[in-house]
């Protein structure tokens, strides 16, 4: 059944990610394998998708794939009218900072997935999910950037927002904190 809204799609991906991270058969020690985290155990078959060994995780991955969307599906024409006519300058300022934060932070999420999870996790079904999650984070970042590109007309302000992790102290602090954990 197709998902009907951005919210439904976002919640689906969030739920799937949480379920994978909280999956008990990957966080419980297996006495036959020793104390190593099962997600990280060497797996020479990790490059081949089949056979599926973890149907529950594969199902979560497929649920995430079913929530796929692209930036081109979003019509910003009415939003732009609201930006210009329904919001006051304080509201536009606040939203522009939120967009600037998320435009950069999704890139940080991708960096973390590449540097930590994708390199370390050896279970094929989970690796498929993380690969898809990276694509979705890229789409989110593109969407936030497109919103900035569309709504912000002043080139200097636009540049400041696109470079928020360098130019806005409140965003820089959050980005620095997140990068410390990669």
URBEL-V662605 format. One record per pair of residues at least 6 apart in sequence whose C-alpha atoms are under 8 Angstrom apart, sorted by the first residue. I is the first residue (numbers start at 1). GAP is how many residues later the second one is. If there is no record, write none. Layout:
# URBEL-V662605
[[I:GAP] [I:GAP]]
This chain:
# URBEL-V662605
[[2:64] [2:65] [3:6] [3:63] [3:64] [9:58] [9:59] [10:57] [12:51] [12:52] [12:55] [13:50] [13:51] [13:54] [13:120] [16:44] [16:45] [16:47] [16:48] [19:41] [20:37] [20:40] [20:106] [26:11] [26:12] [26:13] [27:10] [27:11] [29:6] [29:7] [29:8] [29:9] [30:8] [39:82] [39:83] [39:84] [40:80] [40:81] [40:82] [40:83] [41:80] [41:81] [42:80] [43:79] [43:80] [45:79] [46:76] [46:77] [46:78] [47:77] [48:76] [49:75] [49:76] [52:6] [52:73] [53:72] [54:71] [57:68] [57:69] [58:67] [58:68] [60:69] [61:64] [61:65] [61:67] [61:68] [64:65] [64:68] [65:67] [68:68] [70:69] [71:68] [71:71] [71:72] [80:70] [80:71] [83:9] [83:68] [96:52] [96:65] [97:64] [99:45] [99:46] [99:48] [99:49] [100:44] [100:45] [100:48] [100:61] [100:62] [100:63] [100:64] [100:71] [101:63] [101:64] [101:70] [102:39] [102:42] [103:37] [103:38] [103:39] [103:40] [103:41] [103:42] [103:59] [104:37] [104:58] [104:60] [104:61] [105:36] [105:70] [106:31] [106:32] [106:34] [106:35] [107:30] [107:31] [107:34] [108:67] [108:70] [108:71] [109:25] [109:28] [110:24] [110:27] [110:28] [111:71] [112:70] [113:17] [113:21] [115:67] [116:66] [117:13] [118:9] [118:12] [118:13] [121:6] [145:17] [148:10] [148:13] [148:14] [149:9] [152:6] [160:7] [160:8] [161:6] [161:7] [164:7] [164:8] [165:6] [165:7] [165:8] [165:10] [166:6]]
